[in-house]
Amino acid sequence: MAQRLDPRVSRIDYGWTSQCVFGRRETNAVREWGAIFIIGMGWPLKDGSPPEEVRSPSYDDWTLNGDIIVRHPVTGYRHELSSMGIRVDAAAMRKQLAHRGFDALATRPYHKAVLENRLPLSIGGGIGIARLHMLLLQTGHIGEVHVGVWHEAHHDQAKKAGIDLIPDRLLLA
């Protein structure tokens, strides 16, 4: 696979992109295979190392979720297109809250309703439309296809890198 990395992207400090463990294994996997599907996001890896990405213990059942991740042609990094899964039931929420040390959340209205089986079970997920646009239009920043609120330093970094973010505010002259 030809490597076509956009030089503008390397001039923005994304923080986690190149300096943290976050996504390193996933990035290596998509660089080798192009696309991957990962099941069980949230739990520590089989070798005991921490998960690639911190997941909420209150949302998906970590044993029943999965992500579609591809190699982004502009950045060369992992690009999550879809996250899907079965939502937590009482047993999964108890186990995941305990694992993360968030037992105190059990008293909040949503958590309490799940733990008391007062909410219906559901399935969720789908393709992230802005992420799909990034992939198809080969943009290196989500702000090129989706309006977002960015702090001034981020606007300045993007401008210096030649990336045009969709304005998040009206500028009155």
Summary of the structure (lengths in Angstrom):
residues: 173
radius of gyration: 18.8
end to end distance: 47.1
largest distance: 57.6
contacts: 447
relative contact order: 0.15
helix: 35%
strand: 18%
